[in-house]
Amino acid sequence: MAKKLYVGNLSHDITDSELQDLFEQFGSVVSAQVIMNRETQRSKGFGFVEMSTEDEAKAAIEALNNKEAYGRPLTVNLARPKEATKSVGGYRSSGSGMGGFRGGDNNGSSTRDSRDSRDNRRSGNSGSGNSGRGRY
């Protein structure tokens, strides 16, 4: 059964084929991938190598972990399963009426109420409703 290895502290100039060549001396490499930044197309400094057998994977770990390659000491160990990703930017209000990222104490009023009253102060209107500007 193939074993996937994590390889960290890679040189930012290393390619997939160079990573594969580095590990082939310890057995058959099923795959080798340097993880790249999507925007810059530059290495993130780590990658994954999949070896054919567990014995080959152990040999590679023993030989290459903390050894210098391409000017940097490598970190080589068994790869852990990918963790579930968390949602990005999902701010959740506790229902306190503080309204998103605005925070502060609005005396229990919502963010929209505070914007309406702020707009009214700017325009000179004293009412608490929409000041006829058609904004909402």
C-alpha positions in Angstrom: 0.0 0.0 0.0 1.4 3.4 -1.0 2.3 5.8 1.8 2.1 9.6 1.5 4.8 11.7 3.0 4.8 15.4 4.0 8.0 17.2 2.9 8.4 20.6 4.6 11.0 23.5 4.4 11.5 23.0 0.7 13.4 25.5 -1.3 11.1 27.8 -3.2 12.9 26.9 -6.4 12.4 23.1 -6.3 10.2 21.5 -8.9 8.0 18.4 -8.8 10.5 16.4 -10.8 13.4 17.4 -8.6 11.4 16.4 -5.5 10.7 13.0 -7.2 14.4 12.6 -8.0 15.3 13.2 -4.4 13.0 10.4 -3.1 13.6 7.8 -5.9 16.8 6.7 -4.3 14.7 5.1 -1.5 12.2 3.3 -3.8 9.4 3.8 -6.3 7.8 7.2 -6.2 4.1 7.0 -7.1 3.7 10.9 -7.1 5.6 14.0 -6.1 4.0 17.4 -5.8 5.3 20.8 -4.7 2.4 22.9 -3.4 2.2 26.2 -5.3 0.7 29.5 -4.4 -2.2 30.1 -6.9 -1.6 33.8 -7.3 2.2 33.9 -7.5 2.8 30.4 -8.9 5.7 30.2 -6.4 6.2 27.2 -4.1 4.7 27.5 -0.6 7.7 25.6 0.7 6.2 22.2 1.2 5.0 19.2 -0.8 3.9 15.6 -0.8 5.6 12.5 -2.0 3.8 9.1 -2.3 6.0 6.1 -2.0 5.0 2.6 -3.2 5.5 0.8 0.1 5.6 1.5 3.7 9.2 0.3 4.0 10.3 2.7 1.2 8.5 5.5 3.0 10.2 4.7 6.3 13.6 4.5 4.6 13.0 8.0 3.0 11.9 9.5 6.3 15.0 8.1 8.1 17.4 9.3 5.4 15.9 12.7 4.6 14.3 14.1 7.8 16.5 17.0 9.1 18.9 16.5 6.1 19.9 19.4 4.0 18.6 19.5 0.4 18.8 22.5 -1.9 20.3 24.5 0.9 17.6 23.8 3.5 17.1 21.2 6.2 14.0 19.1 5.2 11.1 18.0 7.4 9.9 14.6 6.2 7.2 12.6 8.0 4.0 10.7 7.3 1.3 13.0 5.9 -1.8 13.4 8.1 -5.2 13.3 6.5 -6.5 16.6 5.3 -8.6 18.4 7.9 -12.0 19.8 6.9 -11.7 23.4 5.9 -13.5 26.1 7.9 -15.8 28.6 6.3 -14.1 31.9 5.5 -15.5 35.2 6.6 -18.5 33.7 8.3 -19.1 36.2 11.1 -21.9 35.2 13.4 -23.7 37.6 15.6 -24.7 36.5 19.1 -28.0 38.2 18.6 -27.1 41.0 20.9 -28.2 43.7 18.4 -24.6 45.0 18.0 -24.7 44.4 14.3 -21.9 42.7 12.4 -18.4 44.2 12.7 -19.6 47.6 13.8 -19.6 46.6 17.5 -20.1 49.3 20.1 -23.2 50.0 22.3 -26.2 51.0 20.3 -28.5 50.6 23.3 -29.9 47.4 21.8 -30.7 49.0 18.4 -29.7 47.3 15.2 -26.9 48.5 12.9 -29.4 49.8 10.4 -31.2 51.9 13.1 -27.9 53.5 14.0 -27.0 54.2 10.4 -30.5 55.8 9.9 -30.1 58.0 12.9 -26.5 59.0 11.9 -27.7 59.8 8.4 -30.5 61.9 9.8 -28.1 63.8 12.0 -26.0 64.6 9.0 -28.9 65.8 6.9 -30.5 67.8 9.7 -33.6 65.6 9.9 -34.7 64.8 13.4 -37.0 61.8 12.6 -35.9 58.2 13.1 -37.2 56.9 9.8 -35.7 56.9 6.3 -35.1 60.6 5.5 -36.5 60.3 2.0 -33.2 59.7 0.4 -34.2 56.3 -1.0 -31.1 54.6 0.4 -32.8 51.6 1.9 
